[in-house]
Structures are given as structure tokens and as C-alpha cells.
Amino acid sequence: MAKVSPLQFFRQVKQEVKKVTWPTRKEVSQSLVMVLIIVAIAATFFFLVDQVLGWIVKIVFSLGV
């Protein structure tokens, strides 16, 4: 791979950044809402699983005593 001067490198970076299609504010807000909903669902699911497993562990240990 050929060596590129720092100045040339930053010129190339600038050219590549111009090609990027940035999301609109609406797309970002929609994505944010979807992520928050999915996180809330996952948190609720794992909370419920933790509660059920804790309940099962309590039952198992109370039977062993």
C-alpha cells in the first residue's frame, strides 16, 4: 500500500464524507423511539424472567431445608 501524506489523507477523508447520506431528523427520531421501545420490552422480559427464576430458587431451597 502506497504511503499517503497527512494532507492528502485528510483531503480523501473530506471527499468520502461528502458521499455519506446522513439521516434526516425524522429518521433519527423514529429510530430512537424504536430503540427505546425495544429496550423497554427487553428490560421487562429480563425482569420477569429474573423474578420467576428467583421464585423457583426460593421454592427449591425451602424444600431442601
mmCIF file of the N, C-alpha and C atoms, coordinates in Angstrom:
data_MODEL
# 
_entry.id   MODEL 
# 
loop_
_atom_site.group_PDB 
_atom_site.id 
_atom_site.type_symbol 
_atom_site.label_atom_id 
_atom_site.label_alt_id 
_atom_site.label_comp_id 
_atom_site.label_asym_id 
_atom_site.label_entity_id 
_atom_site.label_seq_id 
_atom_site.pdbx_PDB_ins_code 
_atom_site.Cartn_x 
_atom_site.Cartn_y 
_atom_site.Cartn_z 
_atom_site.occupancy 
_atom_site.B_iso_or_equiv 
_atom_site.pdbx_formal_charge 
_atom_site.auth_seq_id 
_atom_site.auth_comp_id 
_atom_site.auth_asym_id 
_atom_site.auth_atom_id 
_atom_site.pdbx_PDB_model_num 
ATOM 1   N N  . MET A 1 1  ? 0.843   -1.171  0.000  1.00 0.00 ? 1  MET A N  1 
ATOM 2   C CA . MET A 1 1  ? 0.000   0.000   0.000  1.00 0.00 ? 1  MET A CA 1 
ATOM 3   C C  . MET A 1 1  ? 0.893   1.240   0.000  1.00 0.00 ? 1  MET A C  1 
ATOM 4   N N  . ALA A 1 2  ? 0.603   2.174   -0.876 1.00 0.00 ? 2  ALA A N  1 
ATOM 5   C CA . ALA A 1 2  ? 1.426   3.374   -1.006 1.00 0.00 ? 2  ALA A CA 1 
ATOM 6   C C  . ALA A 1 2  ? 1.200   4.306   0.175  1.00 0.00 ? 2  ALA A C  1 
ATOM 7   N N  . LYS A 1 3  ? 2.264   4.979   0.589  1.00 0.00 ? 3  LYS A N  1 
ATOM 8   C CA . LYS A 1 3  ? 2.145   5.943   1.681  1.00 0.00 ? 3  LYS A CA 1 
ATOM 9   C C  . LYS A 1 3  ? 1.474   7.208   1.168  1.00 0.00 ? 3  LYS A C  1 
ATOM 10  N N  . VAL A 1 4  ? 0.621   7.769   2.005  1.00 0.00 ? 4  VAL A N  1 
ATOM 11  C CA . VAL A 1 4  ? -0.109  8.983   1.659  1.00 0.00 ? 4  VAL A CA 1 
ATOM 12  C C  . VAL A 1 4  ? 0.249   10.041  2.690  1.00 0.00 ? 4  VAL A C  1 
ATOM 13  N N  . SER A 1 5  ? 0.476   11.245  2.219  1.00 0.00 ? 5  SER A N  1 
ATOM 14  C CA . SER A 1 5  ? 0.799   12.325  3.152  1.00 0.00 ? 5  SER A CA 1 
ATOM 15  C C  . SER A 1 5  ? -0.429  12.649  3.995  1.00 0.00 ? 5  SER A C  1 
ATOM 16  N N  . PRO A 1 6  ? -0.214  13.184  5.184  1.00 0.00 ? 6  PRO A N  1 
ATOM 17  C CA . PRO A 1 6  ? -1.359  13.530  6.039  1.00 0.00 ? 6  PRO A CA 1 
ATOM 18  C C  . PRO A 1 6  ? -2.335  14.497  5.359  1.00 0.00 ? 6  PRO A C  1 
ATOM 19  N N  . LEU A 1 7  ? -1.820  15.450  4.612  1.00 0.00 ? 7  LEU A N  1 
ATOM 20  C CA . LEU A 1 7  ? -2.684  16.407  3.914  1.00 0.00 ? 7  LEU A CA 1 
ATOM 21  C C  . LEU A 1 7  ? -3.546  15.701  2.869  1.00 0.00 ? 7  LEU A C  1 
ATOM 22  N N  . GLN A 1 8  ? -2.936  14.816  2.102  1.00 0.00 ? 8  GLN A N  1 
ATOM 23  C CA . GLN A 1 8  ? -3.681  14.059  1.089  1.00 0.00 ? 8  GLN A CA 1 
ATOM 24  C C  . GLN A 1 8  ? -4.719  13.156  1.756  1.00 0.00 ? 8  GLN A C  1 
ATOM 25  N N  . PHE A 1 9  ? -4.341  12.558  2.876  1.00 0.00 ? 9  PHE A N  1 
ATOM 26  C CA . PHE A 1 9  ? -5.270  11.694  3.600  1.00 0.00 ? 9  PHE A CA 1 
ATOM 27  C C  . PHE A 1 9  ? -6.520  12.466  4.007  1.00 0.00 ? 9  PHE A C  1 
ATOM 28  N N  . PHE A 1 10 ? -6.338  13.657  4.589  1.00 0.00 ? 10 PHE A N  1 
ATOM 29  C CA . PHE A 1 10 ? -7.488  14.439  5.028  1.00 0.00 ? 10 PHE A CA 1 
ATOM 30  C C  . PHE A 1 10 ? -8.328  14.931  3.855  1.00 0.00 ? 10 PHE A C  1 
ATOM 31  N N  . ARG A 1 11 ? -7.708  15.178  2.721  1.00 0.00 ? 11 ARG A N  1 
ATOM 32  C CA . ARG A 1 11 ? -8.478  15.524  1.510  1.00 0.00 ? 11 ARG A CA 1 
ATOM 33  C C  . ARG A 1 11 ? -9.361  14.355  1.084  1.00 0.00 ? 11 ARG A C  1 
ATOM 34  N N  . GLN A 1 12 ? -8.781  13.161  1.133  1.00 0.00 ? 12 GLN A N  1 
ATOM 35  C CA . GLN A 1 12 ? -9.553  11.967  0.760  1.00 0.00 ? 12 GLN A CA 1 
ATOM 36  C C  . GLN A 1 12 ? -10.697 11.733  1.748  1.00 0.00 ? 12 GLN A C  1 
ATOM 37  N N  . VAL A 1 13 ? -10.422 11.948  3.015  1.00 0.00 ? 13 VAL A N  1 
ATOM 38  C CA . VAL A 1 13 ? -11.471 11.792  4.025  1.00 0.00 ? 13 VAL A CA 1 
ATOM 39  C C  . VAL A 1 13 ? -12.601 12.778  3.750  1.00 0.00 ? 13 VAL A C  1 
ATOM 40  N N  . LYS A 1 14 ? -12.260 14.014  3.455  1.00 0.00 ? 14 LYS A N  1 
ATOM 41  C CA . LYS A 1 14 ? -13.258 15.044  3.163  1.00 0.00 ? 14 LYS A CA 1 
ATOM 42  C C  . LYS A 1 14 ? -14.109 14.642  1.957  1.00 0.00 ? 14 LYS A C  1 
ATOM 43  N N  . GLN A 1 15 ? -13.482 14.097  0.920  1.00 0.00 ? 15 GLN A N  1 
ATOM 44  C CA . GLN A 1 15 ? -14.220 13.647  -0.258 1.00 0.00 ? 15 GLN A CA 1 
ATOM 45  C C  . GLN A 1 15 ? -15.177 12.510  0.087  1.00 0.00 ? 15 GLN A C  1 
ATOM 46  N N  . GLU A 1 16 ? -14.726 11.586  0.918  1.00 0.00 ? 16 GLU A N  1 
ATOM 47  C CA . GLU A 1 16 ? -15.575 10.448  1.288  1.00 0.00 ? 16 GLU A CA 1 
ATOM 48  C C  . GLU A 1 16 ? -16.744 10.890  2.164  1.00 0.00 ? 16 GLU A C  1 
ATOM 49  N N  . VAL A 1 17 ? -16.507 11.837  3.065  1.00 0.00 ? 17 VAL A N  1 
ATOM 50  C CA . VAL A 1 17 ? -17.579 12.313  3.942  1.00 0.00 ? 17 VAL A CA 1 
ATOM 51  C C  . VAL A 1 17 ? -18.668 13.004  3.130  1.00 0.00 ? 17 VAL A C  1 
ATOM 52  N N  . LYS A 1 18 ? -18.292 13.642  2.034  1.00 0.00 ? 18 LYS A N  1 
ATOM 53  C CA . LYS A 1 18 ? -19.291 14.291  1.175  1.00 0.00 ? 18 LYS A CA 1 
ATOM 54  C C  . LYS A 1 18 ? -20.222 13.268  0.525  1.00 0.00 ? 18 LYS A C  1 
ATOM 55  N N  . LYS A 1 19 ? -19.768 12.029  0.376  1.00 0.00 ? 19 LYS A N  1 
ATOM 56  C CA . LYS A 1 19 ? -20.572 10.975  -0.250 1.00 0.00 ? 19 LYS A CA 1 
ATOM 57  C C  . LYS A 1 19 ? -21.576 10.348  0.715  1.00 0.00 ? 19 LYS A C  1 
ATOM 58  N N  . VAL A 1 20 ? -21.409 10.596  2.000  1.00 0.00 ? 20 VAL A N  1 
ATOM 59  C CA . VAL A 1 20 ? -22.263 9.976   3.013  1.00 0.00 ? 20 VAL A CA 1 
ATOM 60  C C  . VAL A 1 20 ? -23.674 10.548  2.931  1.00 0.00 ? 20 VAL A C  1 
ATOM 61  N N  . THR A 1 21 ? -24.650 9.672   3.007  1.00 0.00 ? 21 THR A N  1 
ATOM 62  C CA . THR A 1 21 ? -26.045 10.095  3.068  1.00 0.00 ? 21 THR A CA 1 
ATOM 63  C C  . THR A 1 21 ? -26.442 10.107  4.539  1.00 0.00 ? 21 THR A C  1 
ATOM 64  N N  . TRP A 1 22 ? -26.586 11.295  5.102  1.00 0.00 ? 22 TRP A N  1 
ATOM 65  C CA . TRP A 1 22 ? -26.892 11.434  6.516  1.00 0.00 ? 22 TRP A CA 1 
ATOM 66  C C  . TRP A 1 22 ? -28.391 11.286  6.736  1.00 0.00 ? 22 TRP A C  1 
ATOM 67  N N  . PRO A 1 23 ? -28.793 10.665  7.839  1.00 0.00 ? 23 PRO A N  1 
ATOM 68  C CA . PRO A 1 23 ? -30.227 10.509  8.113  1.00 0.00 ? 23 PRO A CA 1 
ATOM 69  C C  . PRO A 1 23 ? -30.873 11.855  8.443  1.00 0.00 ? 23 PRO A C  1 
ATOM 70  N N  . THR A 1 24 ? -32.161 11.938  8.124  1.00 0.00 ? 24 THR A N  1 
ATOM 71  C CA . THR A 1 24 ? -32.902 13.154  8.452  1.00 0.00 ? 24 THR A CA 1 
ATOM 72  C C  . THR A 1 24 ? -33.259 13.141  9.933  1.00 0.00 ? 24 THR A C  1 
ATOM 73  N N  . ARG A 1 25 ? -33.700 14.291  10.428 1.00 0.00 ? 25 ARG A N  1 
ATOM 74  C CA . ARG A 1 25 ? -34.100 14.388  11.833 1.00 0.00 ? 25 ARG A CA 1 
ATOM 75  C C  . ARG A 1 25 ? -35.257 13.422  12.111 1.00 0.00 ? 25 ARG A C  1 
ATOM 76  N N  . LYS A 1 26 ? -36.175 13.290  11.157 1.00 0.00 ? 26 LYS A N  1 
ATOM 77  C CA . LYS A 1 26 ? -37.321 12.390  11.324 1.00 0.00 ? 26 LYS A CA 1 
ATOM 78  C C  . LYS A 1 26 ? -36.856 10.942  11.424 1.00 0.00 ? 26 LYS A C  1 
ATOM 79  N N  . GLU A 1 27 ? -35.914 10.536  10.565 1.00 0.00 ? 27 GLU A N  1 
ATOM 80  C CA . GLU A 1 27 ? -35.405 9.172   10.601 1.00 0.00 ? 27 GLU A CA 1 
ATOM 81  C C  . GLU A 1 27 ? -34.698 8.879   11.927 1.00 0.00 ? 27 GLU A C  1 
ATOM 82  N N  . VAL A 1 28 ? -33.931 9.852   12.409 1.00 0.00 ? 28 VAL A N  1 
ATOM 83  C CA . VAL A 1 28 ? -33.222 9.666   13.683 1.00 0.00 ? 28 VAL A CA 1 
ATOM 84  C C  . VAL A 1 28 ? -34.210 9.539   14.831 1.00 0.00 ? 28 VAL A C  1 
ATOM 85  N N  . SER A 1 29 ? -35.247 10.387  14.835 1.00 0.00 ? 29 SER A N  1 
ATOM 86  C CA . SER A 1 29 ? -36.219 10.323  15.930 1.00 0.00 ? 29 SER A CA 1 
ATOM 87  C C  . SER A 1 29 ? -37.018 9.025   15.878 1.00 0.00 ? 29 SER A C  1 
ATOM 88  N N  . GLN A 1 30 ? -37.364 8.557   14.678 1.00 0.00 ? 30 GLN A N  1 
ATOM 89  C CA . GLN A 1 30 ? -38.078 7.283   14.567 1.00 0.00 ? 30 GLN A CA 1 
ATOM 90  C C  . GLN A 1 30 ? -37.209 6.126   15.054 1.00 0.00 ? 30 GLN A C  1 
ATOM 91  N N  . SER A 1 31 ? -35.939 6.149   14.682 1.00 0.00 ? 31 SER A N  1 
ATOM 92  C CA . SER A 1 31 ? -35.021 5.099   15.135 1.00 0.00 ? 31 SER A CA 1 
ATOM 93  C C  . SER A 1 31 ? -34.859 5.137   16.650 1.00 0.00 ? 31 SER A C  1 
ATOM 94  N N  . LEU A 1 32 ? -34.767 6.332   17.210 1.00 0.00 ? 32 LEU A N  1 
ATOM 95  C CA . LEU A 1 32 ? -34.634 6.474   18.664 1.00 0.00 ? 32 LEU A CA 1 
ATOM 96  C C  . LEU A 1 32 ? -35.852 5.892   19.376 1.00 0.00 ? 32 LEU A C  1 
ATOM 97  N N  . VAL A 1 33 ? -37.040 6.190   18.884 1.00 0.00 ? 33 VAL A N  1 
ATOM 98  C CA . VAL A 1 33 ? -38.263 5.673   19.506 1.00 0.00 ? 33 VAL A CA 1 
ATOM 99  C C  . VAL A 1 33 ? -38.274 4.147   19.441 1.00 0.00 ? 33 VAL A C  1 
ATOM 100 N N  . MET A 1 34 ? -37.908 3.592   18.285 1.00 0.00 ? 34 MET A N  1 
ATOM 101 C CA . MET A 1 34 ? -37.897 2.137   18.147 1.00 0.00 ? 34 MET A CA 1 
ATOM 102 C C  . MET A 1 34 ? -36.884 1.499   19.101 1.00 0.00 ? 34 MET A C  1 
ATOM 103 N N  . VAL A 1 35 ? -35.717 2.092   19.234 1.00 0.00 ? 35 VAL A N  1 
ATOM 104 C CA . VAL A 1 35 ? -34.705 1.555   20.145 1.00 0.00 ? 35 VAL A CA 1 
ATOM 105 C C  . VAL A 1 35 ? -35.208 1.610   21.582 1.00 0.00 ? 35 VAL A C  1 
ATOM 106 N N  . LEU A 1 36 ? -35.820 2.722   21.975 1.00 0.00 ? 36 LEU A N  1 
ATOM 107 C CA . LEU A 1 36 ? -36.332 2.832   23.345 1.00 0.00 ? 36 LEU A CA 1 
ATOM 108 C C  . LEU A 1 36 ? -37.428 1.813   23.618 1.00 0.00 ? 36 LEU A C  1 
ATOM 109 N N  . ILE A 1 37 ? -38.297 1.578   22.643 1.00 0.00 ? 37 ILE A N  1 
ATOM 110 C CA . ILE A 1 37 ? -39.363 0.577   22.805 1.00 0.00 ? 37 ILE A CA 1 
ATOM 111 C C  . ILE A 1 37 ? -38.767 -0.817  22.960 1.00 0.00 ? 37 ILE A C  1 
ATOM 112 N N  . ILE A 1 38 ? -37.798 -1.152  22.111 1.00 0.00 ? 38 ILE A N  1 
ATOM 113 C CA . ILE A 1 38 ? -37.188 -2.481  22.174 1.00 0.00 ? 38 ILE A CA 1 
ATOM 114 C C  . ILE A 1 38 ? -36.433 -2.671  23.491 1.00 0.00 ? 38 ILE A C  1 
ATOM 115 N N  . VAL A 1 39 ? -35.743 -1.632  23.944 1.00 0.00 ? 39 VAL A N  1 
ATOM 116 C CA . VAL A 1 39 ? -35.028 -1.715  25.230 1.00 0.00 ? 39 VAL A CA 1 
ATOM 117 C C  . VAL A 1 39 ? -36.016 -1.915  26.373 1.00 0.00 ? 39 VAL A C  1 
ATOM 118 N N  . ALA A 1 40 ? -37.130 -1.210  26.334 1.00 0.00 ? 40 ALA A N  1 
ATOM 119 C CA . ALA A 1 40 ? -38.143 -1.364  27.384 1.00 0.00 ? 40 ALA A CA 1 
ATOM 120 C C  . ALA A 1 40 ? -38.722 -2.780  27.381 1.00 0.00 ? 40 ALA A C  1 
ATOM 121 N N  . ILE A 1 41 ? -38.990 -3.310  26.206 1.00 0.00 ? 41 ILE A N  1 
ATOM 122 C CA . ILE A 1 41 ? -39.515 -4.681  26.107 1.00 0.00 ? 41 ILE A CA 1 
ATOM 123 C C  . ILE A 1 41 ? -38.491 -5.678  26.638 1.00 0.00 ? 41 ILE A C  1 
ATOM 124 N N  . ALA A 1 42 ? -37.224 -5.520  26.233 1.00 0.00 ? 42 ALA A N  1 
ATOM 125 C CA . ALA A 1 42 ? -36.179 -6.441  26.686 1.00 0.00 ? 42 ALA A CA 1 
ATOM 126 C C  . ALA A 1 42 ? -35.988 -6.341  28.197 1.00 0.00 ? 42 ALA A C  1 
ATOM 127 N N  . ALA A 1 43 ? -35.996 -5.128  28.738 1.00 0.00 ? 43 ALA A N  1 
ATOM 128 C CA . ALA A 1 43 ? -35.827 -4.950  30.181 1.00 0.00 ? 43 ALA A CA 1 
ATOM 129 C C  . ALA A 1 43 ? -36.971 -5.604  30.941 1.00 0.00 ? 43 ALA A C  1 
ATOM 130 N N  . THR A 1 44 ? -38.192 -5.435  30.451 1.00 0.00 ? 44 THR A N  1 
ATOM 131 C CA . THR A 1 44 ? -39.353 -6.051  31.091 1.00 0.00 ? 44 THR A CA 1 
ATOM 132 C C  . THR A 1 44 ? -39.250 -7.572  31.043 1.00 0.00 ? 44 THR A C  1 
ATOM 133 N N  . PHE A 1 45 ? -38.866 -8.096  29.887 1.00 0.00 ? 45 PHE A N  1 
ATOM 134 C CA . PHE A 1 45 ? -38.725 -9.542  29.732 1.00 0.00 ? 45 PHE A CA 1 
ATOM 135 C C  . PHE A 1 45 ? -37.700 -10.091 30.724 1.00 0.00 ? 45 PHE A C  1 
ATOM 136 N N  . PHE A 1 46 ? -36.514 -9.482  30.773 1.00 0.00 ? 46 PHE A N  1 
ATOM 137 C CA . PHE A 1 46 ? -35.476 -9.992  31.656 1.00 0.00 ? 46 PHE A CA 1 
ATOM 138 C C  . PHE A 1 46 ? -35.840 -9.803  33.127 1.00 0.00 ? 46 PHE A C  1 
ATOM 139 N N  . PHE A 1 47 ? -36.566 -8.747  33.453 1.00 0.00 ? 47 PHE A N  1 
ATOM 140 C CA . PHE A 1 47 ? -37.037 -8.562  34.827 1.00 0.00 ? 47 PHE A CA 1 
ATOM 141 C C  . PHE A 1 47 ? -37.978 -9.701  35.208 1.00 0.00 ? 47 PHE A C  1 
ATOM 142 N N  . LEU A 1 48 ? -38.919 -10.020 34.324 1.00 0.00 ? 48 LEU A N  1 
ATOM 143 C CA . LEU A 1 48 ? -39.879 -11.090 34.620 1.00 0.00 ? 48 LEU A CA 1 
ATOM 144 C C  . LEU A 1 48 ? -39.186 -12.451 34.724 1.00 0.00 ? 48 LEU A C  1 
ATOM 145 N N  . VAL A 1 49 ? -38.247 -12.722 33.830 1.00 0.00 ? 49 VAL A N  1 
ATOM 146 C CA . VAL A 1 49 ? -37.507 -13.984 33.889 1.00 0.00 ? 49 VAL A CA 1 
ATOM 147 C C  . VAL A 1 49 ? -36.729 -14.065 35.200 1.00 0.00 ? 49 VAL A C  1 
ATOM 148 N N  . ASP A 1 50 ? -36.110 -12.970 35.609 1.00 0.00 ? 50 ASP A N  1 
ATOM 149 C CA . ASP A 1 50 ? -35.359 -12.936 36.864 1.00 0.00 ? 50 ASP A CA 1 
ATOM 150 C C  . ASP A 1 50 ? -36.273 -13.196 38.053 1.00 0.00 ? 50 ASP A C  1 
ATOM 151 N N  . GLN A 1 51 ? -37.450 -12.600 38.042 1.00 0.00 ? 51 GLN A N  1 
ATOM 152 C CA . GLN A 1 51 ? -38.399 -12.809 39.133 1.00 0.00 ? 51 GLN A CA 1 
ATOM 153 C C  . GLN A 1 51 ? -38.853 -14.267 39.206 1.00 0.00 ? 51 GLN A C  1 
ATOM 154 N N  . VAL A 1 52 ? -39.155 -14.857 38.050 1.00 0.00 ? 52 VAL A N  1 
ATOM 155 C CA . VAL A 1 52 ? -39.609 -16.258 38.022 1.00 0.00 ? 52 VAL A CA 1 
ATOM 156 C C  . VAL A 1 52 ? -38.489 -17.183 38.498 1.00 0.00 ? 52 VAL A C  1 
ATOM 157 N N  . LEU A 1 53 ? -37.276 -16.959 37.997 1.00 0.00 ? 53 LEU A N  1 
ATOM 158 C CA . LEU A 1 53 ? -36.167 -17.818 38.421 1.00 0.00 ? 53 LEU A CA 1 
ATOM 159 C C  . LEU A 1 53 ? -35.868 -17.643 39.910 1.00 0.00 ? 53 LEU A C  1 
ATOM 160 N N  . GLY A 1 54 ? -35.966 -16.430 40.417 1.00 0.00 ? 54 GLY A N  1 
ATOM 161 C CA . GLY A 1 54 ? -35.778 -16.201 41.853 1.00 0.00 ? 54 GLY A CA 1 
ATOM 162 C C  . GLY A 1 54 ? -36.828 -16.927 42.665 1.00 0.00 ? 54 GLY A C  1 
ATOM 163 N N  . TRP A 1 55 ? -38.052 -16.898 42.189 1.00 0.00 ? 55 TRP A N  1 
ATOM 164 C CA . TRP A 1 55 ? -39.148 -17.596 42.867 1.00 0.00 ? 55 TRP A CA 1 
ATOM 165 C C  . TRP A 1 55 ? -38.887 -19.106 42.871 1.00 0.00 ? 55 TRP A C  1 
ATOM 166 N N  . ILE A 1 56 ? -38.425 -19.653 41.736 1.00 0.00 ? 56 ILE A N  1 
ATOM 167 C CA . ILE A 1 56 ? -38.127 -21.084 41.650 1.00 0.00 ? 56 ILE A CA 1 
ATOM 168 C C  . ILE A 1 56 ? -36.994 -21.463 42.600 1.00 0.00 ? 56 ILE A C  1 
ATOM 169 N N  . VAL A 1 57 ? -35.953 -20.640 42.646 1.00 0.00 ? 57 VAL A N  1 
ATOM 170 C CA . VAL A 1 57 ? -34.818 -20.909 43.539 1.00 0.00 ? 57 VAL A CA 1 
ATOM 171 C C  . VAL A 1 57 ? -35.282 -20.896 45.001 1.00 0.00 ? 57 VAL A C  1 
ATOM 172 N N  . LYS A 1 58 ? -36.146 -19.959 45.373 1.00 0.00 ? 58 LYS A N  1 
ATOM 173 C CA . LYS A 1 58 ? -36.658 -19.924 46.747 1.00 0.00 ? 58 LYS A CA 1 
ATOM 174 C C  . LYS A 1 58 ? -37.419 -21.200 47.080 1.00 0.00 ? 58 LYS A C  1 
ATOM 175 N N  . ILE A 1 59 ? -38.233 -21.647 46.145 1.00 0.00 ? 59 ILE A N  1 
ATOM 176 C CA . ILE A 1 59 ? -39.003 -22.884 46.362 1.00 0.00 ? 59 ILE A CA 1 
ATOM 177 C C  . ILE A 1 59 ? -38.069 -24.071 46.528 1.00 0.00 ? 59 ILE A C  1 
ATOM 178 N N  . VAL A 1 60 ? -37.060 -24.184 45.649 1.00 0.00 ? 60 VAL A N  1 
ATOM 179 C CA . VAL A 1 60 ? -36.132 -25.309 45.705 1.00 0.00 ? 60 VAL A CA 1 
ATOM 180 C C  . VAL A 1 60 ? -35.381 -25.310 47.039 1.00 0.00 ? 60 VAL A C  1 
ATOM 181 N N  . PHE A 1 61 ? -34.901 -24.148 47.484 1.00 0.00 ? 61 PHE A N  1 
ATOM 182 C CA . PHE A 1 61 ? -34.152 -24.100 48.740 1.00 0.00 ? 61 PHE A CA 1 
ATOM 183 C C  . PHE A 1 61 ? -35.050 -24.305 49.960 1.00 0.00 ? 61 PHE A C  1 
ATOM 184 N N  . SER A 1 62 ? -36.293 -23.880 49.860 1.00 0.00 ? 62 SER A N  1 
ATOM 185 C CA . SER A 1 62 ? -37.179 -24.105 51.019 1.00 0.00 ? 62 SER A CA 1 
ATOM 186 C C  . SER A 1 62 ? -37.555 -25.566 51.140 1.00 0.00 ? 62 SER A C  1 
ATOM 187 N N  . LEU A 1 63 ? -37.575 -26.320 50.056 1.00 0.00 ? 63 LEU A N  1 
ATOM 188 C CA . LEU A 1 63 ? -37.872 -27.745 50.122 1.00 0.00 ? 63 LEU A CA 1 
ATOM 189 C C  . LEU A 1 63 ? -36.694 -28.542 50.670 1.00 0.00 ? 63 LEU A C  1 
ATOM 190 N N  . GLY A 1 64 ? -35.480 -28.036 50.456 1.00 0.00 ? 64 GLY A N  1 
ATOM 191 C CA . GLY A 1 64 ? -34.283 -28.761 50.893 1.00 0.00 ? 64 GLY A CA 1 
ATOM 192 C C  . GLY A 1 64 ? -33.999 -28.636 52.381 1.00 0.00 ? 64 GLY A C  1 
ATOM 193 N N  . VAL A 1 65 ? -34.633 -27.699 53.047 1.00 0.00 ? 65 VAL A N  1 
ATOM 194 C CA . VAL A 1 65 ? -34.351 -27.480 54.464 1.00 0.00 ? 65 VAL A CA 1 
ATOM 195 C C  . VAL A 1 65 ? -35.097 -28.418 55.342 1.00 0.00 ? 65 VAL A C  1 
# 
